[in-house]
Amino acid sequence: QYNEFYKFIAHQQDDPLTWMHLSADAPIQFHALLFVPKTNLELFGFEAHDEGISLFVRRVMVDSHDNEILPKYLRFVRGVLESDDLPLNISREKLQENPHMSKIRSTVISKFLSHLQDVAKNEPEKYSEFWKQHGRIFKEGYNDYTNKDKVADLLRFNSSKCTDKDELISLETYVDRMKDKQEEIYYLSGPDRDALESNPNMEIFKAKDIEVLYCYDPIDEFALPGLLDRKSTRLLQSH
């Protein structure tokens, strides 16, 4: 039933990659049903004209594509949210400024990120597929300071210790594998793994058996410095 409902609201033929059903009664009553599509159409150059989730107030749809409930880095999510505690007779703009709406928004974002953490922990293969499809967009969450730790835990990178370009590790894994007395997390940016492997800067790190994160996306240059002080480490670009 969840799969069929997703196909109906998202106009998709495939089942969702994962979904979350959330209900809350206090201090604000609301229900949310959120889905992650298997495919990210933005990777193929298509714009997400139907981004956002459907918002209902007292069983009445007030916005079929509300893109204010979830932040831009979660714009791939599809679903519905319904609440009896929101006012029905005000404009959409005023509704977004409503204090109840702000509370709902923060709760939904936090719970959804927790759901992704559960997927990453319990279904690593499914999370790898999620990252392959939606990771580039998700990295835009580096400036979500309210949920900074959760976002950081969910980021994935290739590294010099990975067996190939498809293997991914978390920042936590990197920190756990750091050498004794190593105080920095090192990363190197480039177009692909082959280019970074042959980079002259890598010679000293290979000689000292120090792991280096490989960053292939331009946004990594903004995301990593935005995660300063993670586990009392500093992020430095290797020179």
HELIX and SHEET records of a PDB file:
HELIX    1   1 TYR A    2  ALA A   10  1                                   9    
HELIX    2   2 LEU A   41  PHE A   44  5                                   4    
HELIX    3   3 LYS A   72  LEU A   74  5                                   3    
HELIX    4   4 ARG A   92  GLU A   97  1                                   6    
HELIX    5   5 PRO A   99  ASN A  122  1                                  24    
HELIX    6   6 PRO A  124  PHE A  138  1                                  15    
HELIX    7   7 LYS A  139  ASN A  143  5                                   5    
HELIX    8   8 TYR A  145  ASN A  147  5                                   3    
HELIX    9   9 LYS A  148  LEU A  154  1                                   7    
HELIX   10  10 LEU A  171  ASP A  176  1                                   6    
HELIX   11  11 ARG A  193  GLU A  197  1                                   5    
HELIX   12  12 MET A  202  ALA A  207  1                                   6    
HELIX   13  13 ASP A  220  ALA A  223  1                                   4    
HELIX   14  14 PRO A  225  LEU A  227  5                                   3    
HELIX   15  15 ARG A  230  SER A  232  5                                   3    
SHEET    1   A 5 THR A  18  ALA A  24  0                                        
SHEET    2   A 5 PHE A  30  VAL A  36 -1                                        
SHEET    3   A 5 ARG A  78  SER A  83 -1                                        
SHEET    4   A 5 ILE A  53  VAL A  57  1                                        
SHEET    5   A 5 VAL A  60  ASP A  66 -1                                        
SHEET    1   B 4 ASN A 158  SER A 159  0                                        
SHEET    2   B 4 VAL A 212  CYS A 215 -1                                        
SHEET    3   B 4 GLU A 184  SER A 189  1                                        
SHEET    4   B 4 ARG A 234  GLN A 237  1                                        
END                                                                             
